[in-house]
Amino acid sequence: MTDTPESKIPDPQLNRRSFLKGCTAVAAALGISEAMIPKLVEAATTAQRPPVVWLHFQECTGCTESLLRASHPDIARLILDVISLDYHETIMAPSGHQAEKSLHDTLDKYAGKFLCVVEGAIPTKDKGIYCKIAGRTAMDILAEVAPKAAAIIAIGSCAAYGGIQAASPNPTGAVGVQDLVSGTPVINIPGCPPNPISFMGTVLHYLTFKRLPVCDNLGRPLFAYGRRIHDHCERRAHFDEGRFAEQFGDYGHRNGYCLYKVGCKGPSTFSNCPSARFNDVDVWPVSVGHGCVGCTEPNFWDTMTPFYERLPNVNIPGIAGITNIDKAGKTILGVAAAAVGIHAAVGIGKKMVKGCGCKDDK
Amino acid sequence: MIYEKHYVWSILLRLYHWAMAGSIVALSVTGFYIFSPWTLTNLEGTGLFPMMTMRYIHILAAYLFTGAIVARCFLFIFGNRQERVWDVLPISARNIKNLIDTLGAYMYLTDHHDEDRLGHNVLAGMTYVTTIFVGFIQIIAGFYLWLPESAFWQQFGNAIFGTQQYGRFIHHILMWYFILFAMVHIYLVIWNDLKNPDGLVSSIFTGNKFRHREVK
């Protein structure tokens, strides 16, 4: 190791060993060679830490909480040490006018160089009046900050795709960052909340390679969102062998069987949850017996609900009460069968009255 | 009165038909299993892998289905007179008249039978063209669900369906279209065979239809 990071890291809680462990964890999540770890370390300890402006819009601060309270101290400290949070409403020291001043100082001083992280959806209905900070709408703030940023990281499903605010009927016209920003590269780290390691990996990738990681066509980095949860799930063997929990608490559930039949959305969801896991204790929803709810997918509040069914409900105009897709299918098939029966009966009736009408009858 | 034998359906069309029929049955049955597995779900140590097996059959049948749809599209353009797409769509005066006659006959209003038409009536033809179109959407959704990591299918599928979950939803809804189609198709084929003794049902096995001619 050519570098001695201790000397450059002021916080005594993050010692060199933890620091290297954190960098190694991120390298593993990124799927890059261990030969690259010194480069990551170098990038993370560079004196020129990238200023970060962290904008909060329509959100619950859960993504920030998830980052700050990551029980993995290495990752949490690494985030705070590697990036310089010039503006973050939850954790910054200044308030009021001073806070707004630090935002504008950063915009002026580091124009084109800082990273912008957006947490939360942006309401657009009625000129965006449903979310205001310091008297300005979220749309205004984003329109001012976005063109000056080097890149934008949309953290969480709200910033990426609108999240719960954008769920039908979307009363505030909420949208994700990528729907409003053009010209500045936007990368999505969806999840509710996303794994801190996916965020850290994106930041360190940017610092090390000076570009954003490769994304899928929903704007998510492939290192974290390149695989379906189902394909890396520890319960996958039970799926292939046809062993399923039929309901919560039954024999199959107690024996760790696949949660497919209780509505697990792992087969529809792309994320690194089964391999990266959460909170440094190697857990994630499916490992503790609850199906995936598909929180990294666009519009998951609309398409993944009901959470304990496999597929969304259907809404047939004119027929209230039938929302289950197969019940609707069977009803339509039943109506069609009845129509077939009536049609045949009319034909038989007509034949009895008038004769067959066939050519041979003549 | 004698019956003239006419060769109407080529071998490829008959193969298409039975590949389609067989694959729809296999796909629906295995599809229902994949959607909601009905086997004993707490058996251990059997080594039967029912879900694996069902998915394997589903994918095999999906390839058969895809081949059938492609073959039908080929025949729409390069098939014989009865198989071509412009013979079955209401794009000419003759075809529009046939469509109106067919609707009338199905509603028991007329007994008119189009004597110069050996192939599909236009109502059936329109339904078949729709079915092929629905089949294409079903194929795209299926490959999108099966090969989500492939850049091609991901791009294609995301553009049409948005997400995997919505692709799965549409895939499941369209299955009901095919079930509905199969029921109505079988009923109307039998109904037509009863009405007009031209050998409609056997024509899909033999390729031949019959037409009567008055002997003077």
Interface residues (C-beta under 8 A of the other chain):
Chain A: D216 N217 L218 G226 R227 R228 F239 D240 E241 G242 R243 F244 E246 Y251 G252 N255 Y257 Y260 K261 K265 P267 S268 T269 F270 G294 E297 P298 N299 F300 T303 M304 R310 L311 P312 V314 I325 A328 G329 I332 L333 A336 A337 V340 H343 A344 V346 G347 K350 G357 C358 K359 D360
Chain B: F35 S36 P37 T39 T41 N42 L43 E44 T46 L48 F49 P50 M51 M52 Y106 Y108 D111 H113 P148 E149 Q154 Q155 N158 G162 T163 Q164 Q165 Y166 R168 F169 H172 I173 M175 W176 I179 L180 M183 V184 Y187 W191 L194 K195 N196 P197 H212
